[in-house]
């Protein structure tokens, strides 16, 4: 299994709380203290680490990412 980020649904440890905070910041489009959005921060971090992962070839200048939440029911024609 390859993980870049993981989200802790349960738990009260510091790591679990950090993952929940990151998820909230991402979903709400929050800007971090550094002045960049959470999404941009994650994108920059992934860009730095991408060569470590087996899916590196999926990302090039023509790639479009489509976020599809697993927790909602699919709607016909939503893509």
C-alpha positions as CSV (number, residue, x, y, z in Angstrom):
1,X,0.0,0.0,0.0
2,X,1.2,3.5,-0.9
3,X,0.2,6.4,1.3
4,X,1.0,10.0,1.0
5,X,-1.5,11.3,3.5
6,X,-3.8,9.3,5.7
7,X,-6.9,10.4,7.6
8,X,-7.7,9.2,11.0
9,X,-11.5,8.8,11.4
10,X,-11.1,7.8,15.1
11,X,-8.4,8.4,17.6
12,X,-7.3,11.1,20.0
13,X,-3.5,10.9,19.6
14,X,-1.6,14.0,18.4
15,X,-1.2,12.4,14.9
16,X,-5.0,11.6,14.7
17,X,-5.9,15.2,15.6
18,X,-3.4,16.6,13.1
19,X,-4.9,14.4,10.4
20,X,-8.4,15.7,11.3
21,X,-7.2,19.3,11.3
22,X,-5.6,18.8,7.9
23,X,-8.7,17.3,6.5
24,X,-10.9,20.2,7.8
25,X,-8.4,22.8,6.4
26,X,-8.4,21.0,3.0
27,X,-12.2,20.7,2.8
28,X,-12.8,24.3,3.9
29,X,-10.1,25.7,1.6
30,X,-8.3,27.3,4.5
31,X,-5.2,29.4,4.1
32,X,-2.3,28.3,6.3
33,X,-0.1,30.7,8.4
34,X,2.4,30.6,5.5
35,X,-0.1,32.3,3.3
36,X,-0.8,29.4,0.9
37,X,-3.9,27.3,0.8
38,X,-3.9,23.8,2.3
39,X,-4.5,22.4,-1.1
40,X,-1.5,24.2,-2.6
41,X,0.6,23.1,0.4
42,X,-0.3,19.4,-0.2
43,X,0.2,19.7,-3.9
44,X,3.7,21.2,-3.4
45,X,4.6,18.5,-0.9
46,X,3.4,15.8,-3.3
47,X,5.4,17.4,-6.1
48,X,8.5,17.1,-4.0
49,X,7.9,13.4,-3.1
50,X,6.2,12.1,-6.3
51,X,9.2,10.3,-7.6
52,X,9.2,7.9,-4.6
53,X,5.8,6.5,-5.6
54,X,4.9,3.9,-8.3
55,X,2.2,6.1,-9.8
56,X,4.7,8.9,-10.8
57,X,3.9,8.2,-14.5
58,X,0.3,9.2,-13.9
59,X,1.3,12.8,-13.3
60,X,2.4,14.9,-16.2
61,X,1.5,18.3,-17.7
62,X,-1.7,16.8,-19.3
63,X,-3.1,15.2,-16.2
64,X,-6.3,16.4,-14.6
65,X,-7.2,15.2,-11.1
66,X,-10.9,14.7,-10.3
67,X,-11.7,14.4,-6.6
68,X,-14.5,11.9,-5.9
69,X,-15.4,11.5,-2.3
70,X,-16.0,7.9,-1.3
71,X,-18.6,8.8,1.3
72,X,-21.3,10.2,-1.0
73,X,-23.4,8.3,-3.5
74,X,-22.5,8.7,-7.2
75,X,-24.8,10.9,-9.3
76,X,-25.3,9.9,-12.9
77,X,-23.5,12.3,-15.2
78,X,-21.5,14.0,-12.4
79,X,-18.3,13.7,-14.3
